[in-house]
Amino acid sequence: MRQPHFRITDRQLQEHAAAFLQTQLKLQPGKRRASLDVLYRVLLYAASWCTSLSHACSQLRGAPSHETIRQALLNQLPGPDELQRRLNRLLATSFKQLRRRWQRGYPVAVDLTPHPYYGQDTDSPYVCRGKFKAGTHYFLTYATAYLVLYGQRYTLALTPVRRHDKIEEVLKHLLRQVQKTSLHIRYVLLDRGFYKVQVIRYLQAARYPFLMPLIGRGKKPAGGTRRFTTRTSSGWFRYQLQDRSGTKATVSVCVHCRNHAGRKGKHGRYAWAYAYWGLRPGSYRWVSQTYRSRFGIESSYRQLNQGRARTSSRNVSLRLLYAGVALVLRNLWVWWHWEVLAEGQGRRRRLHLEVLTLQALLERIAQACLEALGGLRELQTPRPVPV
């Protein structure tokens, strides 16, 4: 790594994050001691330590009461639709330098992430029912679009999913958000949850090339699409899907077969089957390796949970704000590595992620907030500490 010539303090990281959030959130100071700086410091401290505003206020000496911060934040939070637009503008600002650099377009991955919801207000349109997980059947689900590019894996767009939204409508809304940033989409990578006739017909009508896994269905041993997943030799095929209403869609199919070779105690052949359209893959390996790059979006969800403040509130806007702030902090982490910490110039930059991991960045931001607000509060005890 090159010899460093500049120094970056924790205070600079925290102020940069707060100033960046303020460009679109445009929060106003509250009453009493809830100034704008205090409001952002408490919010960033709660996000960095994955705790609640109440716990952050109880820990920070210079922070006002939890009720003061809560009222200052909730009284000016817009509705979910307006808040979503502001968060998407923040996400778009973080990767604006990409728009002119690659005329061929960028690969984009799309997926959904459910967050458990334990409130009793299950009639809200934003509360979706799903498989039992983490002690509940109810979730607040967010859909994101993710850029699959070395060193610049930004989250491009975020949208909350309503209960009655169809999967093709969610996908259409996300891709339109990406289009508004003037970012050209080269192809879309999707998981098996998008393997539906209506999704495929929309992508083909909108001229978006795509790649997704093919689900094996049909009677054994070789009925329907199961004949692709049980093959012992690779190949290229065409297949026509049909849903219950009789609507049809045609896709190309790539089957990539490999040997278990004793891995996990297994032997013999296994097959990976993919459905695609609008692409001209040169080899089976290219298809499987390209789809593997989609798993970076799963890592972004893990990182989202590393920087998401916790709450028991049923306020949908507040929960969306916490998820959006976590994704913005993650985008800033990507931007810092590419623009400040990377070695070299242009596209051939060499990243050193070990210098500043996302967890280390969040800890530094939390430390700066702690120092700016006078450190931790003293503990009040009914008895003295024994000597």
VOTITI-749117 format. One line per field, with one value per residue: residue number from 1; residue in one letter; x, z, y of N, C-alpha, C in turn. Coordinates in steps of 0.02 Angstrom, whole numbers. Atoms other than C-alpha are relative to their C-alpha. Example, Ala and Ser with C-alpha at 12.3 -4.5 7.8 and 13.67 -1.06 7.14 Angstrom:
<gubas>
seq = [1:2]
type = [A:S]
n_c1 = [45:-42]
n_c3 = [0:-3]
n_c2 = [-59:-59]
ca_c1 = [615:684]
ca_c3 = [390:357]
ca_c2 = [-225:-53]
c_c1 = [45:-39]
c_c3 = [0:37]
c_c2 = [60:55]
</gubas>
This chain:
<gubas>
seq = [1:2:3:4:5:6:7:8:9:10:11:12:13:14:15:16:17:18:19:20:21:22:23:24:25:26:27:28:29:30:31:32:33:34:35:36:37:38:39:40:41:42:43:44:45:46:47:48:49:50:51:52:53:54:55:56:57:58:59:60:61:62:63:64:65:66:67:68:69:70:71:72:73:74:75:76:77:78:79:80:81:82:83:84:85:86:87:88:89:90:91:92:93:94:95:96:97:98:99:100:101:102:103:104:105:106:107:108:109:110:111:112:113:114:115:116:117:118:119:120:121:122:123:124:125:126:127:128:129:130:131:132:133:134:135:136:137:138:139:140:141:142:143:144:145:146:147:148:149:150:151:152:153:154:155:156:157:158:159:160:161:162:163:164:165:166:167:168:169:170:171:172:173:174:175:176:177:178:179:180:181:182:183:184:185:186:187:188:189:190:191:192:193:194:195:196:197:198:199:200:201:202:203:204:205:206:207:208:209:210:211:212:213:214:215:216:217:218:219:220:221:222:223:224:225:226:227:228:229:230:231:232:233:234:235:236:237:238:239:240:241:242:243:244:245:246:247:248:249:250:251:252:253:254:255:256:257:258:259:260:261:262:263:264:265:266:267:268:269:270:271:272:273:274:275:276:277:278:279:280:281:282:283:284:285:286:287:288:289:290:291:292:293:294:295:296:297:298:299:300:301:302:303:304:305:306:307:308:309:310:311:312:313:314:315:316:317:318:319:320:321:322:323:324:325:326:327:328:329:330:331:332:333:334:335:336:337:338:339:340:341:342:343:344:345:346:347:348:349:350:351:352:353:354:355:356:357:358:359:360:361:362:363:364:365:366:367:368:369:370:371:372:373:374:375:376:377:378:379:380:381:382:383:384:385:386:387]
type = [M:R:Q:P:H:F:R:I:T:D:R:Q:L:Q:E:H:A:A:A:F:L:Q:T:Q:L:K:L:Q:P:G:K:R:R:A:S:L:D:V:L:Y:R:V:L:L:Y:A:A:S:W:C:T:S:L:S:H:A:C:S:Q:L:R:G:A:P:S:H:E:T:I:R:Q:A:L:L:N:Q:L:P:G:P:D:E:L:Q:R:R:L:N:R:L:L:A:T:S:F:K:Q:L:R:R:R:W:Q:R:G:Y:P:V:A:V:D:L:T:P:H:P:Y:Y:G:Q:D:T:D:S:P:Y:V:C:R:G:K:F:K:A:G:T:H:Y:F:L:T:Y:A:T:A:Y:L:V:L:Y:G:Q:R:Y:T:L:A:L:T:P:V:R:R:H:D:K:I:E:E:V:L:K:H:L:L:R:Q:V:Q:K:T:S:L:H:I:R:Y:V:L:L:D:R:G:F:Y:K:V:Q:V:I:R:Y:L:Q:A:A:R:Y:P:F:L:M:P:L:I:G:R:G:K:K:P:A:G:G:T:R:R:F:T:T:R:T:S:S:G:W:F:R:Y:Q:L:Q:D:R:S:G:T:K:A:T:V:S:V:C:V:H:C:R:N:H:A:G:R:K:G:K:H:G:R:Y:A:W:A:Y:A:Y:W:G:L:R:P:G:S:Y:R:W:V:S:Q:T:Y:R:S:R:F:G:I:E:S:S:Y:R:Q:L:N:Q:G:R:A:R:T:S:S:R:N:V:S:L:R:L:L:Y:A:G:V:A:L:V:L:R:N:L:W:V:W:W:H:W:E:V:L:A:E:G:Q:G:R:R:R:R:L:H:L:E:V:L:T:L:Q:A:L:L:E:R:I:A:Q:A:C:L:E:A:L:G:G:L:R:E:L:Q:T:P:R:P:V:P:V]
n_c1 = [42:-40:-13:53:-22:53:30:73:21:68:46:12:45:67:28:14:61:57:12:27:70:40:11:65:48:20:31:-1:-13:59:2:-48:-69:-3:-24:-9:-59:15:47:-36:-48:37:23:-57:-23:47:-10:-65:0:60:39:58:-11:8:-62:-53:8:-16:-72:-38:7:24:62:62:39:23:63:-15:-26:53:48:-34:-8:64:42:-19:-8:54:30:-46:-15:-47:-63:-33:-31:-60:-53:-25:-43:-63:-35:-22:-55:-62:-33:10:-59:0:46:-33:-63:6:56:32:49:-22:43:38:35:61:24:42:-25:53:-19:54:44:33:56:68:32:-16:43:-34:-15:-71:-16:12:-1:-44:-16:-20:-72:-18:55:58:21:9:-64:-6:-44:-30:-32:-56:-39:-70:-47:-50:-60:-56:-19:52:61:47:72:23:69:33:72:37:48:66:26:33:-41:-24:-73:-20:8:-58:-58:8:-13:-71:-38:14:-41:-68:0:0:-68:-36:-45:23:-1:-24:44:28:-9:57:0:53:65:23:12:72:16:11:-65:-37:32:-16:-70:-8:33:-40:-66:-52:-27:2:-25:27:1:60:27:19:69:26:-2:-63:-69:-21:57:-7:-69:-42:-46:-63:-37:-23:-45:-69:-45:18:31:39:67:54:57:57:36:71:30:66:47:-15:-50:-62:-62:-53:-67:-55:-20:-69:-11:-72:-10:-67:-9:-7:-71:-11:14:53:15:44:-32:46:11:55:14:28:40:13:42:-26:26:-35:-72:-34:-55:-49:-16:40:-34:15:68:0:-40:37:54:-30:-14:61:2:-22:58:13:-48:23:52:-35:-29:55:16:-55:6:71:24:56:59:62:54:37:-2:-32:-50:-59:-36:-30:-57:-57:-27:-32:-63:-49:-24:-39:-65:-37:-23:-56:-59:-25:-28:-64:-51:-17:-24:-49:-46:-25:-67:1:46:45:36:-46:-17:-6:34:-28:57:-22:-19:59:60:62:9:-48:26:56:-27:-32:53:29:-48:2:62:-9:-44:33:55:-24:-15:55:28:-19:52:29:9:25:-51:-67:-42:-44:-72]
n_c3 = [0:4:-62:-10:-8:-31:-60:-5:-69:-10:5:71:25:-26:29:70:3:-20:53:59:-15:-4:66:25:-55:-16:-66:-34:-71:-43:-57:-54:18:59:58:58:-11:-51:29:44:-39:-34:52:24:-54:-4:58:-2:-51:10:-60:8:-19:-73:-31:17:-42:-69:-5:18:-52:28:39:-38:-16:57:25:38:65:36:27:51:61:28:21:66:47:51:11:30:70:4:-31:48:52:-28:-10:66:24:-36:29:68:-5:-20:56:60:43:44:57:63:5:34:45:12:-52:-61:-26:-59:-34:-35:-48:-55:-67:-51:-68:-44:-29:-57:-23:7:56:58:56:39:68:8:-38:44:-33:33:-37:-69:-6:-54:-48:26:69:30:17:42:53:42:62:18:61:-22:56:-2:32:-46:-35:-2:-10:-33:2:47:-13:-57:-2:-44:35:-30:-7:61:59:38:4:60:-13:-40:45:46:-38:-15:61:19:-44:26:62:-15:-14:65:0:49:-26:51:-10:-68:-33:-44:-32:21:-15:58:56:13:69:6:-7:62:54:-10:16:72:30:-16:32:-50:-4:-69:-16:-64:-3:23:-53:25:-15:43:-26:7:-8:49:22:-7:-3:-38:45:4:-63:-11:54:-17:48:9:64:11:18:-1:-39:-3:-63:4:-66:-6:43:69:27:16:10:24:-24:15:-59:-2:-50:-13:-40:-29:-42:-72:-14:-70:-45:-49:2:56:62:56:35:-19:53:-13:57:-1:52:19:62:20:-9:45:-39:39:-30:-58:-59:-5:-27:-72:-35:1:-50:-67:-19:-30:-72:-36:-28:-65:-46:-15:-51:-63:-20:-19:-70:-42:-11:-4:-68:-19:-28:-8:25:57:51:60:24:-42:17:66:-10:-28:53:49:-28:1:68:19:-32:37:62:-16:-12:66:31:-33:23:70:15:-48:-27:51:27:72:32:51:-15:-26:-69:-44:-64:-62:-44:-69:-32:-32:10:-15:-72:-27:16:-45:-67:0:-1:-67:-45:11:-31:-72:-22:12:-48:-69:-28:-28:-63:-61:-25:-64:-37:-69:-51:25:26:-54:9]
n_c2 = [-60:-61:-35:-50:-69:-40:28:-7:8:26:-57:-14:51:-12:-61:13:40:-42:-49:34:16:-61:-28:20:9:-69:-2:-64:9:3:-46:9:14:44:-36:43:41:50:47:46:39:53:46:39:42:57:42:32:53:42:-7:-45:-70:-4:23:-48:-60:17:10:-60:-51:-63:9:-13:59:38:-28:-60:22:35:-49:-41:40:22:-56:-26:54:3:65:49:-13:-56:21:44:-42:-33:50:20:-54:7:56:-18:-48:32:33:-40:-1:58:-5:-14:37:64:-7:65:12:33:54:-19:55:-21:50:-23:18:-9:-15:24:-51:31:-42:27:-35:40:-20:-51:24:13:61:58:66:47:60:-12:-12:-47:-6:-37:10:-65:-31:-60:23:-52:22:-43:13:1:-2:53:-27:3:-61:-50:38:-45:11:-51:-22:33:-11:46:43:3:68:24:-13:58:0:-36:-71:-20:-1:-56:-63:-5:-14:-69:-42:2:-38:-72:-21:0:57:49:68:48:57:5:65:11:65:45:-29:-39:46:-2:-19:-72:-33:11:-39:-71:-12:4:-58:-59:11:10:68:25:66:24:73:33:43:65:19:52:67:37:-25:-51:-40:-73:-24:46:34:-39:5:69:20:18:-33:-71:-14:-61:20:-49:26:-45:3:-16:-4:29:-36:16:-46:36:-37:44:-18:46:38:25:52:8:60:9:58:-12:14:16:-56:14:71:16:19:-3:-62:-43:-48:-67:-22:-72:-29:-65:-30:-60:8:47:29:37:65:17:-28:-71:-7:15:-50:-64:2:-1:-69:-28:11:-59:-36:31:-31:-68:6:11:-64:-44:14:-24:-72:-18:-11:42:-34:38:-43:25:-52:27:-48:4:62:-11:-45:38:43:-43:-28:54:9:-59:8:51:-32:-46:43:18:-61:-16:47:-9:-68:-25:51:46:-12:-3:-48:27:61:51:-14:58:-14:28:0:14:-64:-29:40:-37:-1:-48:-66:-15:-11:-66:-50:1:-30:-72:-24:5:-55:-64:-8:-2:66:39:-24:35:45:-18:62:-12:16:-16:55:25:-12]
ca_c1 = [0:62:132:-12:3:-161:-249:-436:-511:-666:-745:-723:-808:-955:-977:-966:-1103:-1216:-1193:-1229:-1390:-1447:-1435:-1597:-1676:-1679:-1720:-1756:-1695:-1818:-1859:-1747:-1579:-1623:-1517:-1483:-1308:-1372:-1513:-1396:-1267:-1397:-1467:-1294:-1245:-1402:-1371:-1187:-1220:-1384:-1477:-1632:-1645:-1701:-1545:-1432:-1505:-1486:-1301:-1246:-1213:-1248:-1405:-1579:-1713:-1777:-1948:-1871:-1773:-1922:-2040:-1910:-1891:-2069:-2149:-2054:-2045:-2140:-2249:-2172:-2187:-2100:-1969:-1934:-1903:-1781:-1686:-1675:-1604:-1473:-1428:-1418:-1303:-1176:-1143:-1168:-988:-1032:-1153:-1027:-892:-962:-1070:-1105:-1209:-1198:-1262:-1395:-1460:-1634:-1699:-1814:-1765:-1897:-1880:-1979:-2127:-2196:-2329:-2515:-2557:-2550:-2684:-2559:-2535:-2346:-2352:-2336:-2373:-2246:-2170:-2139:-1968:-1888:-2045:-2172:-2272:-2270:-2133:-2092:-2015:-1897:-1842:-1674:-1575:-1388:-1244:-1133:-966:-795:-758:-920:-1056:-1182:-1364:-1453:-1634:-1745:-1933:-2049:-2162:-2348:-2452:-2548:-2406:-2369:-2188:-2183:-2248:-2110:-1979:-2048:-2044:-1865:-1799:-1886:-1799:-1633:-1678:-1707:-1523:-1473:-1384:-1395:-1438:-1341:-1435:-1535:-1491:-1639:-1666:-1791:-1931:-1944:-1966:-2143:-2226:-2279:-2104:-2026:-2153:-2122:-1932:-1947:-2069:-1957:-1803:-1707:-1593:-1601:-1531:-1615:-1616:-1740:-1854:-1873:-2059:-2156:-2178:-2028:-1915:-1918:-2080:-2091:-1932:-1872:-1792:-1665:-1618:-1593:-1480:-1305:-1235:-1232:-1330:-1431:-1620:-1780:-1931:-2105:-2184:-2371:-2464:-2636:-2723:-2644:-2519:-2357:-2177:-2026:-1849:-1681:-1613:-1432:-1393:-1220:-1173:-1026:-957:-977:-801:-822:-867:-975:-966:-1061:-1018:-1091:-1160:-1268:-1346:-1376:-1514:-1535:-1667:-1608:-1659:-1569:-1395:-1269:-1167:-1008:-994:-1085:-956:-990:-1174:-1143:-1006:-1112:-1257:-1142:-1099:-1281:-1246:-1165:-1340:-1359:-1201:-1276:-1424:-1306:-1217:-1385:-1420:-1248:-1299:-1487:-1553:-1681:-1857:-2019:-2120:-2257:-2220:-2182:-2088:-1972:-1929:-1900:-1787:-1679:-1662:-1623:-1492:-1406:-1397:-1335:-1196:-1149:-1142:-1031:-916:-904:-872:-734:-643:-653:-620:-506:-429:-401:-227:-201:-307:-452:-537:-381:-385:-336:-448:-389:-548:-449:-397:-575:-711:-892:-899:-742:-818:-976:-874:-774:-933:-1005:-845:-851:-1033:-987:-846:-951:-1092:-980:-951:-1056:-1173:-1124:-1218:-1335:-1332:-1426:-1269:-1086:-958:-867:-683]
ca_c3 = [0:-38:99:176:171:248:412:438:610:682:693:505:468:581:514:335:367:456:321:184:269:294:107:74:243:285:469:578:757:894:1056:1207:1182:1026:905:731:777:931:833:702:831:931:771:709:880:887:709:739:895:829:980:1010:1028:1208:1252:1159:1256:1421:1383:1313:1441:1325:1246:1298:1357:1244:1231:1171:1032:987:968:872:749:731:715:553:475:308:250:183:1:25:141:12:-121:-6:37:-147:-188:-52:-123:-300:-244:-174:-343:-463:-526:-610:-739:-870:-846:-928:-1081:-1093:-935:-765:-698:-565:-437:-359:-204:-53:131:268:440:581:647:821:835:850:707:576:468:407:217:244:357:251:307:269:329:516:555:706:810:694:534:500:419:352:184:84:-96:-154:-316:-300:-417:-456:-493:-414:-284:-312:-249:-207:-159:-300:-242:-95:-85:50:-7:27:70:-94:-209:-346:-369:-547:-484:-353:-484:-604:-470:-422:-600:-634:-482:-555:-724:-643:-596:-782:-744:-890:-840:-936:-864:-708:-588:-493:-370:-383:-305:-469:-576:-632:-801:-767:-710:-865:-981:-901:-917:-1098:-1139:-1053:-1145:-987:-1011:-858:-776:-639:-576:-654:-530:-558:-567:-639:-612:-582:-661:-807:-812:-838:-794:-685:-839:-837:-653:-667:-820:-816:-961:-991:-1132:-1203:-1221:-1247:-1132:-1128:-959:-931:-776:-716:-820:-979:-1002:-1081:-1085:-1173:-1100:-1142:-1023:-978:-887:-808:-744:-629:-522:-333:-327:-148:-79:77:53:-112:-279:-453:-557:-513:-622:-606:-719:-763:-860:-958:-1098:-1196:-1159:-1269:-1146:-1214:-1092:-955:-830:-873:-833:-663:-615:-668:-563:-414:-417:-366:-191:-149:-119:22:100:87:192:324:324:331:497:560:547:578:738:833:882:946:866:742:643:465:420:570:527:345:403:505:358:238:353:367:178:157:284:189:26:109:166:-15:-74:55:0:-186:-181:-29:30:-135:-209:-391:-514:-632:-642:-591:-412:-277:-125:53:145:297:329:370:384:394:577:611:521:626:786:738:702:870:959:879:933:1109:1124:1050:1176:1329:1352:1447:1588:1766:1843:1987:2119:2285:2371:2360:2268:2392:2414]
ca_c2 = [0:175:284:386:576:633:605:578:603:523:695:721:555:597:774:713:583:709:842:716:658:837:877:781:741:928:903:1054:1081:1039:1128:1146:1062:963:1063:998:939:849:769:695:641:545:468:416:350:241:180:142:38:-39:27:134:322:296:197:321:469:376:346:514:650:797:724:784:666:529:611:774:686:577:724:826:682:620:793:827:655:652:509:349:404:572:496:362:496:587:429:380:552:524:354:426:567:445:362:507:494:328:397:449:317:162:179:-8:-1:-83:-250:-225:-350:-337:-425:-409:-407:-437:-360:-443:-343:-381:-246:-281:-161:-298:-213:-82:-91:-98:-253:-411:-588:-723:-885:-898:-826:-742:-773:-690:-709:-521:-417:-245:-286:-175:-198:-133:-120:-151:-111:-261:-179:-203:-71:23:-92:42:22:115:123:77:53:-17:-159:-147:-299:-309:-257:-382:-432:-362:-193:-185:-227:-97:39:-2:-2:163:237:179:254:424:428:417:253:133:-46:-179:-328:-374:-516:-589:-730:-872:-769:-672:-828:-784:-760:-581:-530:-606:-524:-354:-368:-421:-280:-152:-224:-268:-420:-532:-687:-789:-968:-1087:-1177:-1363:-1406:-1552:-1737:-1847:-1896:-1773:-1674:-1485:-1393:-1536:-1612:-1470:-1487:-1676:-1675:-1748:-1645:-1457:-1377:-1231:-1240:-1141:-1155:-1080:-1041:-1032:-971:-1021:-887:-955:-812:-873:-815:-889:-890:-965:-1096:-1133:-1295:-1304:-1477:-1514:-1655:-1664:-1737:-1795:-1623:-1641:-1828:-1824:-1902:-1897:-1754:-1604:-1469:-1282:-1217:-1033:-938:-786:-669:-533:-601:-692:-795:-870:-1016:-1108:-1048:-866:-889:-970:-846:-697:-757:-785:-600:-568:-631:-465:-396:-522:-449:-275:-335:-401:-232:-143:-231:-177:6:4:83:-19:31:-43:97:53:211:153:313:297:117:166:308:189:68:211:289:119:101:280:248:92:191:321:180:120:299:327:171:211:398:418:254:163:147:198:297:267:99:2:57:-66:-73:-103:-147:-204:-22:30:-102:-47:-96:7:157:146:132:287:384:328:380:553:573:517:645:786:754:751:565:439:485:442:298:340:202:184:121:172:68:-45:-6]
c_c1 = [44:6:-54:29:-51:-28:-75:-19:-70:-52:-15:-48:-71:-32:-16:-65:-61:-16:-30:-73:-44:-16:-70:-52:-27:-39:8:14:-64:5:54:70:7:19:11:61:-13:-46:36:50:-35:-23:58:28:-44:9:66:3:-62:-43:-58:19:-4:65:58:-5:17:75:40:-13:-30:-64:-60:-37:-23:-63:13:26:-55:-49:32:6:-67:-43:17:13:-56:-30:48:18:51:68:38:34:64:57:28:44:68:42:28:59:66:36:-6:60:2:-33:35:59:-5:-62:-37:-54:28:-47:-32:-35:-59:-21:-42:31:-56:29:-57:-38:-41:-58:-67:-38:17:-44:32:16:74:22:-21:4:44:11:26:75:12:-59:-62:-15:-2:66:-13:53:23:32:55:29:73:45:54:61:56:15:-54:-69:-50:-70:-30:-68:-29:-74:-32:-53:-66:-28:-27:39:20:75:23:-8:58:62:-3:15:74:41:-13:38:73:5:3:70:43:52:-27:9:20:-41:-19:10:-54:6:-63:-70:-30:-15:-76:-11:-6:65:40:-29:14:72:11:-32:40:71:57:26:4:29:-26:3:-67:-23:-23:-70:-22:7:69:-8:17:-59:13:72:46:49:65:42:25:46:70:50:-25:-31:-39:-69:-45:-59:-54:-38:-73:-28:-71:-52:13:50:67:59:55:68:50:24:72:4:75:8:72:1:4:72:14:-12:-61:-22:-44:41:-51:-6:-56:-6:-26:-36:-18:-46:26:-33:41:75:27:59:45:16:-47:30:-15:-69:0:40:-35:-56:28:14:-62:0:28:-58:-19:48:-21:-55:30:30:-54:-17:56:-8:-71:-19:-62:-57:-57:-60:-35:-1:40:55:64:40:33:60:60:31:36:66:54:28:41:69:42:25:57:63:30:34:68:55:21:33:58:53:30:69:-3:-52:-45:-34:45:23:1:-29:36:-55:19:20:-59:-60:-61:-11:47:-22:-56:25:34:-52:-32:47:1:-63:5:42:-34:-56:23:13:-62:-25:27:-58:-23:-18:-27:51:69:36:45:73:38]
c_c3 = [0:68:11:12:36:60:0:72:4:-6:-73:-30:23:-31:-74:-8:17:-54:-62:11:-2:-69:-27:55:23:66:30:74:40:56:50:-26:-62:-62:-58:8:50:-29:-44:40:38:-50:-25:54:7:-60:4:50:-5:63:-13:19:76:35:-15:45:73:11:-9:49:-28:-39:44:15:-64:-30:-41:-70:-41:-31:-54:-66:-31:-26:-70:-51:-52:-4:-34:-72:-8:30:-47:-56:26:8:-67:-31:35:-30:-69:2:13:-59:-65:-46:-48:-67:-67:-14:-40:-44:-12:51:58:18:66:28:39:46:53:66:50:68:47:32:55:26:-11:-58:-65:-60:-42:-70:-10:38:-43:41:-40:42:70:6:55:47:-25:-72:-38:-8:-34:-52:-42:-61:-18:-67:18:-61:9:-39:52:29:6:5:42:0:-40:18:56:-4:50:-41:38:-5:-66:-63:-34:-11:-62:8:42:-43:-47:35:14:-62:-25:44:-24:-64:12:14:-63:-3:-48:28:-56:2:73:26:54:33:-20:16:-57:-60:-10:-71:-7:7:-64:-57:8:-21:-75:-35:12:-28:51:-5:73:5:68:1:-24:54:-31:23:-49:32:-10:-51:-44:-26:9:-3:40:-45:-8:63:14:-56:27:-49:-11:-69:1:-27:-4:38:3:66:-12:71:-1:-45:-74:-33:-7:-6:-18:23:-28:65:-9:56:6:48:24:42:73:23:74:48:42:-4:-57:-62:-56:-29:31:-52:30:-63:8:-58:-15:-65:-14:7:-52:37:-43:28:59:63:8:31:76:39:2:51:71:24:32:75:40:30:67:53:19:52:68:25:19:74:47:17:6:74:14:30:8:-25:-60:-57:-61:-25:42:-16:-68:5:25:-53:-52:24:0:-70:-24:32:-35:-66:12:14:-66:-33:30:-25:-73:-13:45:18:-52:-25:-76:-25:-49:23:32:70:41:68:57:52:73:37:38:-18:16:75:32:-15:47:71:5:1:70:51:-7:31:75:26:-8:51:72:33:28:65:59:24:69:37:70:54:-29:-25:56:-17:17]
c_c2 = [62:34:54:70:43:-38:15:-13:-28:56:17:-51:13:61:-10:-40:42:52:-32:-18:62:28:-17:-9:68:3:69:-12:-1:50:-19:-14:-43:40:-49:-46:-56:-54:-51:-42:-57:-53:-44:-46:-62:-47:-39:-57:-44:0:49:71:8:-21:48:62:-15:-8:64:57:64:-5:19:-64:-35:30:62:-18:-33:48:43:-38:-17:58:25:-56:1:-70:-47:15:57:-19:-47:40:34:-49:-23:54:-3:-57:17:48:-34:-34:40:1:-59:13:9:-46:-64:2:-66:-15:-41:-57:20:-62:29:-56:34:-22:12:15:-19:58:-34:41:-34:33:-36:18:56:-26:-17:-63:-60:-64:-48:-62:18:4:50:13:36:-21:66:37:67:-16:59:-33:48:-22:14:-4:-54:22:2:68:52:-33:41:-29:58:28:-42:15:-48:-38:0:-71:-27:16:-65:7:38:75:27:6:60:66:8:19:70:49:1:41:75:27:3:-56:-52:-71:-48:-64:-3:-71:-7:-68:-38:26:40:-45:-7:25:75:40:-5:41:74:16:-3:60:63:-5:-1:-72:-23:-70:-19:-76:-28:-50:-66:-20:-54:-68:-32:-55:59:40:74:22:-46:-37:38:-10:-71:-24:-16:30:72:10:65:-21:62:-30:53:-11:17:2:-27:34:-14:46:-37:48:-50:26:-49:-32:-23:-51:-12:-59:-5:-63:20:-10:-10:57:-15:-73:-22:-17:3:70:41:56:65:23:73:19:70:23:63:-3:-50:-30:-42:-69:-12:31:74:11:-11:51:68:-1:1:71:33:-5:58:39:-30:28:70:-1:-14:66:50:-11:20:74:24:8:-42:41:-49:40:-33:51:-25:47:-4:-62:6:46:-38:-45:42:29:-54:-11:60:-4:-52:28:48:-40:-22:59:17:-46:14:68:23:-53:-46:21:-2:49:-37:-64:-53:16:-65:18:-34:3:-13:64:29:-44:42:4:50:72:20:12:68:56:4:33:76:30:0:58:67:13:-10:-67:-33:32:-40:-42:24:-65:15:-12:19:-61:-23:9:-64]
</gubas>
